[in-house]
Amino acid sequence: MVSLTRLVRFGLTLVVLASCAAVCAGAGRTATGYSYVALGDSYSSGVGTASYTLDSGCKRSVYAYPYLYTQKHPGTSLTFAACSGAKTSNLLATQMQAVTSATTLVTMTIGGNDIGFANLIYQCTLSNCSAALDSTRANLETKLGAPLDTVNTTVKARAAPGATIIVLGYPRVFSSAGCFGTLGISSTERTKANALSDALDRVIATHAAADGVTYKTAIDTAIGTFNGHAVCSSSPWLNGLNLLSTGESYHPNRTGHSSGYLSLVTAVTG
């Protein structure tokens, strides 16, 4: 006959094992999946995928990485708040309310519109933009440092304890080659635009680390994300200049989301 003491010990062992399994499955993850909030700008909403059936105003797409993530992770619920054109101020004012104490996963791209990155690239197609690119790069910390800290710490404070918060970087738009997709943009301007992307990502990464949230670079060498897939490459994951729909220009295409950004998120969450 099994003693009462042994039964109690057995029960306690089951409790410990169950607790371990919950922790090992990842902070914030439930048995049915994540409560997921996607924040940010056009790189998260899906601009560049040419389909915005979820929300035409914010250009939210079923081909964007947040939506694709839910298709790969059954049981995950998505609140898709990312919106084309969003700056850090817009995220704080209109998107942040989507993050609650029940939120266990947050992803975002933010900062590019604060520095007018898209407008800079459009300027390059019309005139020499070298000086503007240099000036913007030199002032990144002053322009973005404090707003990024506010975004990161506010998300962290509003989300569930132990929630997974992933800040994603921006890819280098250009390769060393030129083509119709880089119409009007010189090789020097392409190099400087890529240098600006790198510098922007360094600022984002620095503040993510200081604020205790996870940063994933879009040029992750371990995963190979976006490496070799810039505009004018043999297999581009970003759109070049699109004269028929200029808003699609210089944004990740469908493959950029499914093979690029989605890979970065799943590298963190599994």
C-alpha positions in Angstrom: 0.0 0.0 0.0 1.4 3.4 -1.0 2.0 5.7 2.0 0.4 9.2 2.3 3.9 10.7 2.5 4.9 9.1 -0.9 1.6 10.4 -2.5 2.3 13.9 -1.3 5.9 13.7 -2.6 4.6 12.4 -5.9 2.1 15.3 -6.2 4.7 17.9 -5.4 7.0 16.4 -8.1 4.2 16.8 -10.7 3.7 20.4 -9.7 7.4 21.2 -10.0 7.6 19.5 -13.4 4.5 21.4 -14.7 6.0 24.7 -13.5 9.3 23.9 -15.3 7.5 23.0 -18.5 5.7 26.3 -18.4 8.9 28.3 -17.9 10.8 26.3 -20.5 8.1 26.9 -23.1 9.1 30.6 -23.0 8.1 33.6 -21.0 4.6 34.8 -21.7 3.6 31.8 -23.8 0.4 30.0 -22.8 -0.7 26.5 -23.7 -2.8 27.9 -26.5 -0.3 30.4 -27.8 0.6 34.1 -27.4 -1.6 37.1 -27.0 0.2 39.0 -29.7 0.2 42.7 -30.4 2.0 44.0 -33.5 3.0 47.6 -33.3 4.9 49.9 -35.6 5.1 51.4 -39.0 4.8 50.4 -42.7 7.5 47.7 -42.4 5.3 45.9 -39.9 1.9 46.7 -41.4 2.9 45.2 -44.7 3.4 48.0 -47.2 5.2 46.6 -50.2 3.0 43.5 -50.4 0.4 45.1 -52.7 -2.6 43.8 -50.7 -4.3 45.6 -47.8 -7.5 43.7 -47.2 -7.1 43.8 -43.4 -7.1 47.7 -43.3 -6.6 49.9 -46.4 -6.1 53.0 -44.3 -3.2 51.7 -42.3 -2.2 49.3 -45.1 -2.3 46.1 -43.0 -1.7 43.0 -45.1 -2.4 39.3 -44.7 1.1 38.9 -46.2 2.8 41.0 -43.4 4.9 39.0 -40.9 2.5 39.6 -37.9 -0.4 37.9 -39.7 1.8 35.2 -41.1 3.0 34.5 -37.6 -0.5 33.7 -36.4 -0.9 31.3 -39.4 2.2 29.4 -38.3 1.3 29.4 -34.6 -2.3 28.2 -34.1 -3.8 29.5 -30.9 -2.1 32.8 -31.1 -4.4 35.8 -31.0 -3.3 38.9 -32.9 -4.1 42.6 -32.3 -2.7 44.2 -35.5 -2.1 47.8 -34.6 0.9 48.6 -36.9 0.1 51.4 -39.3 1.8 52.9 -42.4 3.4 56.2 -41.7 3.6 55.7 -37.9 6.2 57.6 -35.9 7.1 57.0 -32.3 4.6 59.7 -31.3 1.8 57.9 -33.2 2.6 54.6 -31.7 2.4 56.1 -28.2 -0.8 58.0 -28.9 -2.9 55.5 -30.9 -1.3 52.1 -30.9 -0.1 51.6 -27.3 -3.6 51.1 -26.0 -3.6 47.7 -27.7 -0.9 46.5 -25.2 -2.5 45.3 -22.0 -1.6 43.2 -19.0 -2.8 40.2 -21.0 -0.3 40.8 -23.8 2.4 38.2 -23.9 4.1 39.0 -27.3 4.9 42.3 -28.9 6.8 43.1 -32.1 7.5 46.4 -33.7 9.5 48.3 -36.3 9.7 52.0 -35.4 11.9 55.0 -36.0 12.2 55.2 -39.7 9.5 57.7 -40.1 10.8 59.8 -37.3 13.9 60.5 -39.4 12.0 60.7 -42.7 13.9 57.8 -44.2 11.4 57.2 -47.1 11.3 60.8 -48.0 15.1 60.9 -48.0 15.2 58.0 -50.5 12.6 59.7 -52.7 14.7 62.8 -52.6 17.6 60.8 -53.9 15.7 59.9 -57.1 15.1 63.6 -57.9 18.3 65.3 -56.7 21.5 64.8 -54.8 20.7 63.6 -51.3 24.2 62.9 -50.0 24.3 65.9 -47.6 20.8 65.1 -46.3 21.8 61.5 -45.6 25.0 62.5 -43.8 23.2 65.1 -41.7 20.4 62.6 -40.7 22.9 60.0 -39.7 24.9 62.5 -37.6 21.7 63.4 -35.6 20.1 60.0 -35.0 20.7 59.8 -31.3 19.5 63.3 -30.6 16.4 62.7 -32.7 15.5 59.2 -31.7 17.1 58.2 -28.4 14.5 59.5 -25.9 11.4 58.6 -28.0 12.7 55.0 -28.4 13.2 54.7 -24.7 9.7 56.0 -24.1 8.2 53.4 -26.5 10.2 50.5 -25.1 9.6 51.2 -21.5 5.9 51.9 -22.0 5.4 48.7 -23.9 7.3 46.8 -21.1 5.2 48.4 -18.4 1.9 47.7 -20.0 2.5 44.2 -21.2 2.2 41.0 -19.0 5.1 40.3 -16.7 7.7 38.4 -18.6 6.2 39.2 -22.0 8.4 38.7 -25.1 9.0 42.1 -26.6 10.9 42.2 -29.9 12.1 45.3 -31.6 13.1 44.6 -35.3 15.7 46.5 -37.2 15.5 47.8 -40.8 17.3 46.1 -43.7 19.9 47.7 -46.0 17.8 48.7 -49.0 20.4 48.7 -51.7 22.9 46.2 -53.1 26.1 47.3 -54.9 24.3 47.0 -58.2 22.1 49.5 -59.9 19.0 48.8 -62.0 15.7 50.4 -62.8 14.7 50.0 -59.2 17.4 52.5 -58.2 16.5 55.0 -60.9 18.2 58.4 -60.1 20.1 57.1 -57.1 23.9 57.1 -57.5 26.2 54.5 -56.2 27.5 57.0 -53.6 23.9 57.7 -52.4 23.1 54.0 -52.2 26.2 53.5 -50.0 25.2 56.4 -47.8 21.6 55.2 -47.5 22.8 51.8 -46.4 25.1 53.5 -43.9 22.1 55.4 -42.5 20.2 52.1 -42.2 23.1 50.6 -40.3 23.4 53.6 -38.0 19.7 53.7 -37.4 19.8 50.0 -36.4 22.7 50.6 -34.0 20.7 53.3 -32.2 17.6 51.1 -32.0 19.7 48.2 -30.7 21.5 50.3 -28.1 18.2 51.6 -26.6 16.5 48.2 -26.8 19.4 46.7 -24.8 19.3 49.5 -22.2 15.5 49.2 -21.9 15.5 45.4 -21.4 13.7 44.4 -24.6 14.9 42.1 -27.4 16.4 43.5 -30.6 16.7 41.5 -33.8 18.7 42.9 -36.7 17.3 42.5 -40.3 20.8 41.6 -41.4 21.2 38.8 -38.9 24.3 36.9 -40.1 23.3 33.7 -38.3 19.9 33.5 -40.0 21.1 35.3 -43.2 17.9 37.4 -43.2 17.8 40.0 -46.0 21.5 39.4 -46.7 21.9 39.2 -50.5 18.2 40.2 -51.1 18.4 44.0 -51.4 17.0 46.0 -54.3 18.6 45.0 -57.7 19.9 41.6 -56.3 19.0 38.4 -58.1 16.4 37.6 -55.5 15.2 40.9 -54.0 13.1 40.8 -50.8 12.6 44.6 -51.1 10.9 46.6 -53.8 12.8 49.1 -55.8 11.2 52.2 -57.2 7.7 51.6 -58.4 6.5 54.4 -60.6 3.0 53.1 -60.8 2.6 52.8 -57.1 5.3 54.8 -55.4 4.2 53.9 -51.9 5.3 50.3 -52.5 8.8 51.5 -53.2 11.7 50.5 -50.9 9.6 48.3 -48.7 9.8 44.5 -48.0 7.8 42.5 -50.6 5.9 39.3 -49.7 9.0 37.2 -49.5 10.7 39.9 -47.3 8.0 39.3 -44.8 7.6 35.5 -45.1 11.3 34.7 -45.3 12.8 37.8 -43.7 10.9 39.4 -40.8 8.9 36.2 -39.9 12.2 34.3 -39.5 13.5 37.0 -37.1 10.4 36.7 -34.9 10.4 32.9 -34.9 14.1 32.9 -34.1 13.1 34.4 -30.7 9.9 32.6 -30.0 10.3 29.3 -31.8 
